[in-house]
């Protein structure tokens, strides 16, 4: 009966990917970009010039922000799906059904 837990975990992961694409991609990029500008400003000086190093720092921070946002969405929704599957399996087990009948 472990297949329900696995199926619902995959379903939760799929929902997490879709919701990440809708709600997490752009904010992750924005927050990573702001962090990159702050890092580049502290390393290279406050008025950040448009040099290659500062652009690389901002780009790396944007990619990191998107990746962290994706990991959070995927992990949270896959865990929620797995927990829902475990709850369904626990409630449909023979012990639970036999206890409910008596």
CORFEN-V566339 format. One record per backbone hydrogen bond with DSSP energy under -0.5 kcal/mol. CO is the residue of the C=O (numbers start at 1). NH is the residue of the N-H. Records with the same first field share a line. If there is no record, write none. Layout:
CO->NH ; NH
This chain:
1->4
2->6
3->7
4->8
5->9
6->10
7->11
8->12
9->13
10->14
11->15
12->16
13->17
14->18
15->19
16->20
17->21
18->22
19->23 ; 24
20->24 ; 25
24->28
25->29
26->30
27->31
28->32
29->33
30->34
31->35
32->36
33->37
34->38
35->39
36->40
37->41
38->42
39->43
40->44
41->45
46->48
49->51
51->55
52->56
53->57
54->58
55->59
56->60
57->61
58->62
59->63
60->64
61->65
62->66
63->67
64->68
65->69
66->70
67->71
68->72
69->73
70->74
71->75
72->76
73->77
74->78
75->79
76->80
77->81
78->82
79->83
80->84
81->85
82->86
83->87
84->88
85->89
86->90
87->91
88->92
93->97
94->98
95->99
96->100
97->101
98->102
